[in-house]
Every structure is written in C-alpha cells, then in structure tokens.
Amino acid sequence: MAEPRPTSSSREEWCERTHGPAAAKRPERRPAFQTPSGLPLEPLYGEAPDGGWPGEYPFTRGVQPTMYRGRLWTMRQYAGFSSARATNERFRLLLAGGQTGLSTAFDLPTQLGFDSDDPLAAAEVGKVGVPVNSIADLEQLFADIPLDQVSVSMTINATATYLLAGVAALAKERGLDPSCLRGTVQNDILKEYAARGNYRFPAQPSMRLVTDLMAWCKQHAPAWNTISISGYHIREAGATAVQELAFTLANGRAYVRAAVEAGLEVDAFAPRLSFFFNAHNHLFEEVAKFRAARRMWARIMREEFGAQDPRSWALRFHTQTAGSMLTSQQPDNNVVRVTVQALAAIMGGTQSLHTNSRDEALGLPTAASAQLALRTQQILAHESGVAEVIDPLGGAPLIEHLTDTLEAEALALIAQVDDRGGPVAAVESGFVQREILRSALEWQKDVERGDRIVVGVNQHEVEEEEPEIFRPDPAERAGVLQTLERVRAERDGARVEGTLRAVEEAARGTTNLMEPILAAVEARATLGEVSSALEGVFGRFQPPEVV
C-alpha cells in the first residue's frame, strides 16, 4: 500500500514536501520550464482552498505531484473497422506516427455477443468497429504489436470478459505472462443500459461479470485497468455536465459496492479503477467538471468506503473529445472544436486523451484525418505551453466557482439516484434514461430556436461540395467469415463443447467466470457461442419504457 502524502498547508509547503521529492525521484521532462521569452515557469500557481494540491487528497488540482511536467498524457486514437487485418494496418500506422497507446473500437455484433455469420449481424459486420469472433481475429488484430510494450484500451462492455480473456490467451500464446499486460477494458455495463444500448444480459448477472473480471485481474493481470467507468456515452446521449458527473460517479459507487459485497477488499481493486469522460465545447465548465470529479471520488472512496490506500482515492481518467458536438456541415470547423475540447481535457488533468477526427460526423475517419487529430494533441503538448504548469486555471474565481457548483449539483442528483434504489434500480425503472432524454431534447430545441448557436448549422451556413468520406471495404467481410469458418473447421469440437458446458455450470453457480471463459477462448470457442451459453442461464435484458 502506498504511503499517504502529507497534506500541505501552502503552495510553498507543497513544493517542499510533495513536488520536490517526486521530481527528484522521477526527473521532470526539462531541467527548467520557461516561456519563449525566457520567463521562468513555476510548477504551480495559486492556492488550494480545499487542500487539493497535486498529488494530495482530495486531488482537486491533479492526481500526480508533477503532472505533465513529469510525463505527458497517453495519446490514443480510437480505431477499428472492416476486419482485424485492416484495423491492424491502421494501428501500426498510428503507432508509427507517434501514438503511445491503442484504443480499440469493436463492431456492433461483437459488442452484443453475436458472431459475424449470425443473421442478426449481417448488416453490421465491420461497420463501426472491428469484428472479433475468436482468438484468431485477435491474432490478426495485434499482429506485430508487442503486447508487453503497448498499452491497449478496449471499448467493450457486455462481452468484456471474452475480449480480455482473448488478449490474455494471445499473450500466453506468445510466451508472455498476462501479468505483463497494460491497458483498460471498459467493462461498464450500467451506462449501456442508461445511454448506449449495447447490452445482452440483465443487470444483476452483468454486474457479476464485472466483478468476476476485477477479481481475476487482481490475481493474474494486476497492471490492467479492470473497468473504465464511462461518462462519455452518457454525455453523448445528451446529458449535461452535471448529469455526466452524477450518473458516472453513482455507477462507480455501485461497482465498488458490488466488488466489496463479492468479497474483495476495497484497496485490493480500487487502485485499478479508471474513468472515461467526455470533453465538450465549453472550456471552463469542462475544466471544472474534471476537477470536481477528482474531489468527489476521493471523498467517496475515503469517507464512504473507508479506502486507506491513496491510490484508491485518486480518480484517473481517459478523455475523448465530443463526437456529438461535431457537425457534418463545414467539417473543417471540427478541427477547432476538437482543439478547444482537447485543451479542456489537458487543463483539467486527464491521464489519456483521444481527439476525434474532423470527418467523424460523416463516417469513420480517413487516415489523413486521424493523423491530423493526433497532431492536434502533439502540438498542444509541445508548442502551446499548457503542459508546463500544473492545473493552470486552478485558483481562478470562475473555475473554483464552477468546480464547487458542479460538485454540489451532481451530489444532489446522486441523492436522487440513491432515493430510487441506486444505479441498477434507477436504470431498470428508466429514471436515468428519462433524465438524459429530457436534457437532449432541451439542447436540440435550443439549437432549432437559435438560442444556441452552432456555427455552420444555424448560423454562418455556406454551400458545400461533397466531402471525402472513408468507407470500410465491404470485401473485408468475406475474409472475416472465412476466418470464422476455418476456426470452426480446424478446432477440436469435443473440447469446445466441454468448455461451453463448463461456462454454463459456472454461470449457474458462484465460480468466477473468467477461468472457464478463458478456457473456452483457448479452445477456440467463438464469442457468439460463449455469449449464448451465458444467455441460456442469465436470460436477456428487456429495456423499460422510457418515453
């Protein structure tokens, strides 16, 4: 367990007791930071009225003592389309261009647990992400990519256990121990019920899958982030910043409570929890939102759950810029929007960042657009100066006021969720969905009335030529189906059947499901087969009426 850092009473004391020793242990990126005019830059300016110095509870000003002066955020670009082969090409292109971590998008059938040859999957194979049917697809997806050196993020929820088992099995095939794996699996099923809709099983057994994965990683993949509690999709569905904060942290509390009730010690798993937030256009509100989130989570973990390890208090998060704020009209304007959103994430203290591409309101990004989005991060990191001072807007009256107000309003909304029985009951009853829908409708009405200006949409419109749109190659689907057919033909059918029976038996009992799922993956059972075995025991979620 990490030793708690002392709480400093002033910036000078923080420099001496917290920042100085951290910088001595891991030197900062430069011996000294200064402006282009040669003016020296201190690591931090202003005070911390709530005691939230960088690296100190409640972490309002940052989770690390040196923040980006010590190490820049991880730069990720979300990629996945057509086939594992085609996506691997994009992965290697992004890594060659300076990306420091991979972020994987899966197609809709994979997210729902259907094989690519299922009749329900026919129209969606490879359309909005990469299809994965078995470990054979993962072998292609990560070909020539060193899993022990590259951090891998996977946006997958209902079928997260299968995908993580697949990566672990692939590592073992390569002679690697799963303990070397670094990355994140989203594994946040509650927000799927609330906002995104990519669920398969009912809420209670889905929560069991979440905690089984967390328990397995504690023993076998301790460096893996077991859940990325996501406000991103809640915000994309139309939520406000307050709702994103409230519903995301309420879900986080529910996962912690479920893990504790499953027998896990809070400090055994909480340091590997991570969050995933959206970055919208209003620079100041977004910066304040991230600061409020850190403070709220620190207090929840220490005061509500009694966590003792400071790493359990520290909210670490990935940010993606707001896809819902991009416009198909005048798509070049989206480069400006994404830059503002990325600035908010950086000045808000994110640990990892994905910048959307200019053309994502039209379709999947072209390779050139994806590179420009990555260059946006690199220019901000190396040319703008925003990475040279910790929490550069902290202490400003507007930022501190917004931080306090967002926290107060989010806590009031969390209380409403608690009054309805907690996040699981609140989504089962449709409360969360209705609140998000109400906010989305209000936003749209404001745009239609002209009360909210969207440049190029309701003001400053121009005639435009047809833009270039990237379209996945439909011919790749044939290769996906051929790989699936070959896997079924070459595997040991009796072994597969035995592993699937073991998955069903474990689902009926209380055994951790990760081990039998891993055995099924290694036997080359498909995603659809494992999901069907689980559904035979768990059933399928039936959404409530919301409108």
N, C-alpha and C positions, 0 to 999 in steps of 0.2 A: 504494500500500500504506500502511495506517495505521501510524503510528509506535508502537512498543510503549510503554505507560505504565510508568514506573519502579515497581519493586516496593517497597512501603513496609515499614518495619520496625515501625511502631506506628500506632495509630489517629490520633495527633496528626500524624504524618508523612503519613499518607494524606489527612487533611483538608487539609493544606497543598499537597501535590504533585498530588493526583488530584481529590478532590472540589471543592476551591476553584476551580481553573481551569475544570472542567466546568460548575459553577454560574455562573461569570462569563460563559462563552461562551453558555450557554442558561439563562437565569434559571429558578429553581425556581418552582413554582406559587404560592408565597406568599413574601413577604419574610422571614417567620419563622414557624415552626411551634410551636404550644403546645397544651396540654390545655385542656379547657373551664374549668378552674380557673385558667388563666393560667400554668401551669408550662411553661417552655421545653423544647423537644424538640431534642436534637442530631440530626444526620443518622444517626449510627451509635453503637451502644454495644457494649462488649466488644472482644475481640481476635480475631485470625485466626491460629491456631497454624500453619496450613499456608500462610500468606501470601495467602490468597484474599480479599483486600479487594474491595469492589465496584468493578468496572471494571478489576481487575488479575488477572493469571494466578495461580491456576487458576480464578478467578471463583466460588469456593465461596459467597461472600456476595452475588453478583449480577453481571450482565454489564454494567450501566451504573453510572457513578460516583454518579449521583443517584437512580437507580431511580424510584419513583413520586413522589418529591418533585419531580422534574423533569417527568415525564409519566406519566399513568395508563396502565394496560394497555389494549389494544384490547378493547372489549366486543362480542362476537359472539353471535348466536343462530342456531343451525342451523335451516334451513328448506328445505322442498322437498316438494311433494305435488301430486297431481292433474294439473296441467298447468303449462306455463310461464306462462300468463296468471294462473292462480290464485296461483302462487308469487310472481310479481311484485307482486301486491297485498300479500302478507304482507311481502315485502322492504321495500316503501315504508312500510308501517305501522311496522315495526321501526325504520327509519331516522328516521321522524318522531318516534318515541318516545325517541330518544337513542342508538340503537345506532351504533357507529362503524366497523363493518365487516360485510360479508356472509359468511355461511358456507352453502354450498350442498350440500344432500343430493340425490343422484340415485337414481332408482328402480333396481330390480334389473336389468331388461333393459339400461338404459344402462350400468350398471357392468360388465356382462358382454359388451357389444358387440352387442346384438340390437335391431333396430328394433321399434317398438311393434306392428306388424302381423305380426311373426313368430309362428308358432304357439306357440313356447316362451315368448313374452312375454305371452300373452293374459291370464293371471290376475294379473299383477304390475304392469301399467301404472299408474304414478302412486300406487302403494300406500305405499311407504316413501321416496319422494323424487320429484323432478321428472323426467319423461321428456324426453330430448333426442335427437332423431333427426337433426337437421340444423341448419345455421346459422339457419334460420327460427325454430326454437324458442328459440335464444339471443337472437334479436332481440326476441322477446316477453318472455323471462325478464328481460332487462336494459333494457326499455323505460323511458325517463325516469330512468334511473340513470346518472350520469356516470362512465364507466369510468376517466377520468383523475383522479377525485377520491375514489372509494370503493375501499377495499381489498376484494378478492374472494378468498375461500377456497373451494376445491372439493375435496370428499371423493371423489376418483376415482382409480383406480389402473390397472387393466388397460387402460383406454381413455383414460388421461390425455393422451396425445399428441393425440388427436382433440379433446378438450374444450378444451385450451389453444390448439390451432390455431383452434378455433371462436371463442374470445374474441379472439384476435389478428386474425382475419379481420373480426370485428364492429367492432373498434377501427378498422381500416383503412376499413371502410365509412363510419364516422362522421368520417373525415378525421383520425384520430389515429394517431400512430406507436406501434407496440407497445412501444416503449421507455418509454412513459409508464405502462404498466400496473403496478399494485402488487397483490400478493396471493400466494396459495400454491396449488399443486396438490399433492395428497397424493403420488401417484406412487410409493407404497411397496408394491411387489408382493410382497416377501418375507413381510410379515406377513399377506398374503392367503392364501398357502399355509399359513402356520403357524396362523392363528387364525380368519380371517373367511370364506374360501372364495370370494371374488369374483374369480376368475382366469379367464383364457381361454387364454393361450398357455403353453408350457413355460417353465421358469425362465431358461434362458440367453438366448433371444431377448427375453424380457421385461426382463431386465437391460439388453439393448441399447437397448430403447425408453426405459428410464430415463435412460441416459447420453446418448442422442441428444437427448432433451428438454433435459437440462442444458447440453449443448454449444450448442444452438440459442439458449437463453435468454441465455447468456453474450454472444452477439453481438447478439441482437435485442431481448431483454427483460431487461436487466441488473438491474432492480429487482424482478423476480419471484423468489419463493422456489421453487426448482425441485423440491424434494422436502420432504415433511413426514414424517420418519421416525417411524413411529407405534408407540408402546407402548399407545395407548388400546385398540385392538381386541384386543391380546394380553391385556391385563388384563381386558377384558370377557368374554373366553373362559374366564376362571377362573384366570389366572396370579396369582402372588404379586407383591408389590412387588419382590422380588429378581429374579424371572423377567422382570418388565416391564423393569427396568433392563438386565439382561444381554442378553436377546434383542433389545431395541431398539438398544442401542449396538453389539452384534455386527452387526446389519443395517446400521447406519450405517457401520461399518468396511468392510463388503462393498461398499456403494455407492461409497465413496471409492476403494477399491482398483480397482473396475471402471472408474471415471471416469479414474483415473490410467493404467490399462492401455489405455484408449481414446485416450490421448494428451493429456488435459487436465492442465494444471499445477494442483497442488492449491490454490494460493492464488487461482487464477482462478475456481474454482467454490465452494470451501468456505464463503466468507462468505455465500452464499445458501442454505445448508442450514438447515433448521429441523426441530424435533421436535414431536411431539404426544403428550402424556402424559395419563393418567387421574388423577383425584383421588378417592381412596376416603375412607372414613369415619374412619380412624384418623389424627387430626390430626397427631400428632407424627411418625409413620412417613412420612406423605406429605411433610411439610415436609423431612424429612431426605433422602427419595428425590430430590427436586428438587435439593437442594444437592449430593448425591453425583453426580448425573448431570452437572452442570456441571463438577465437578472431574475426573471420569473422562474426559469428552470432551475437555477442554482438554489433558490429558496424552496421550491417544491421538493427537490431531492434531499436537501439537508433537513428541512423542517418537517416535511410530511412523511418522508420515507426513512429518515434517520441515517442517510448515507454518510460515511465517515471519510471516504477517500475523496480528496479534492477533484480527482479526475471524474468522479461520478457527478459532481456539481457542474462541471464545465460543459456548456452546450456547444458542440462543434457542428458546423453545418456546411452543406453544399448549397450553392445558389445557381439557379438558371434564370436567365432573363425572360421576360414575359411574352410568350408566344401569342397570347390573346390580345396583346397591345400592338402587334404588327398588323400592317394593312396590305392588302393586295393592290390597292391604288398607290402609285408612286413608290414602289418598293425600296428605292434608294433612300427614302426618308427613314426606313427602318434601321439603317446604319447609325443614324443619330440617336434614335430611340434606344437602341441596344447599348450604345456608349453611355448614355445617361443611366440606364439601368445597371450596367456593369460598375459604374462609378459608385452607385448607391451600395452595391454589394461589397465593394472593396472598402469604402469608407465606413461601412457597417461591420467589417471584420470577418468576412467569410473565409473559410478554410479551403474552399474549392469552388470553381466557377465554370459554368458553361455559358457561352454567349451565342444566342440564336443568330442564324444567318438571315440576310436581307430578304431572301425569297421564300421563307418558310410559311408565309401566308398563302403562297401559291402551291407549294408542294415540298418534297424533300429537297434539301439544299444541293446545289451543284458543288463540285469540288472547289471551284474558284470562290464561291460564296462562303463555304466552310472555312477556307483558308483566310479570307478577309475577316471573318468573325474571330478566328484565333489571333490574327494580327491586331485586332482591336484590344484584346487582353494584353498582348505583349507591349503595345505602345503605351497603354495605361501603366503597365508595370515599370517600364524602363525610361519613359520620356516625360510623364506627366508630373512626377513628384508625389503622387498620392500614396505611394508605398514607403515613403521615407519618414513619415511621422505617424505615430500610433493614434488611432481614433481622432483624426484631425478636426472633426466637427464637435467633439465632446467638449462640454462646458459652455457652448453657445446657448444662450437663453432659449431660442426656438427649439433646438434639438433636445435640450433637457426637458422642456415643457412637453413636447410631443412624446418623448420616451415615457414620462410619468403618466400622461393621459392615455396613451395606448395600453399601458400596463393595467391601469385602473379599469378601463372599459373591457379589456379582454378578461380580466378576473371576474367581472360581473357576468359576462357571457358564460364563462366556465361554470359559474354557480348555477346558471340556468340549465346547463347540461347535467350537472350533478343532481339537480332537483328532479330531473326526468329519468334518473336511474343510472347515469353515466353514459359514456360514448356509445357503447354497444346498444343499450336500450334506446338512446336518442336517435341512432340511425335506423334501428328496426321500426321505430314509430314514425320516421320520416321528418322529425323535427329539424335535424341538421340540414337535410336536403331542402326543406322549405325555406329556411333562413337564407341559404345560399341562392336559391332561385329568386327570392324577393330582391336581394341585392343586385343580382344580374339584370333583372327586369328594370330596376330603377336606373342602372347605368345606361342601358340601351335607350330608355325613354329620354334621358338627359341628352344623349347624342342626337336622337331624332328631333328633339325640340331645338337643338342648337345651344342648349345650356352648357354642354361640354364640347369643346372644340377638338376635333381630330383632324389634323392638317392633312389635306388631300382627300378627305372623306366628306366632311360637311362644311369645310372652308378651303379655299385655295385649290380647288379641283382644276385639273388640266386634261386635255385629250392625250391619250397614251397609246403607244404602239404595243403590240403583243409581246410580253416579256419572254425571255428564255425560261423554260420550266424543265427541271430534271425529272425524268420519269424512269422508274425501275424497269430494267429489261425483262419483259414477260417471258423470254426464253429461259431465264434462270429457273423458273418454276419447274421445268422439266427435269433439270438436274437435281433439284430438291427432292422431287418424287422418286427419281432413280436411286438416290442415296438411301431413302427410306425403304424402298423395295429391296435393295441389296442387303441392308441391315437385317431385315426380316428373313431373307433367304439364307443368310450365312450364319446366323446365331443359333445357339442351342435352345430349341423350343422348350424342351422339358425344364431346363434351368430357368428360363424366363417365367414359365408358369409357376414354378416353385417360389420364385422371388415375389411374384404378384400375390400369391396366396399369403406369403409372409407379411406383405404390406397390409392386406385386408385384416389379418389376425391382429396385427399391431394396432390398427385403427379401431378395432373393437375393444381393445384393452387400454392400458395406460403406458405401454412401452414407448420410448422415444422413437418417433417415426423416421428420423434421419437415417439410422443404420439400415433398416430394411429398404428404404428408398435408394440409398447408396448402392446396396447390393443389387437392386433391380437395374439401376443405371449401368453398373459394371457388367451385368448380364446382357445389356443392350435392349432392355425393355424400353419402349418409347414413352414419351411424355403423355400421350393420349391414353396409353394402357395403364400407366400408374395413376393418372387422374381418374380414370373410370373405376379403378379398384377402390380409390378413396371415396368417390361419389356413391358407390354401392353401399358403403357404410354410413357416410355422413349425409347423403342427400344433396340437393342443390338449393341455393338461396333463392327465395322468392321476394322480390323487392316490394315495399309497401307503396300504396298510392300516395303521391306527393302533391299533385295539383288540386 
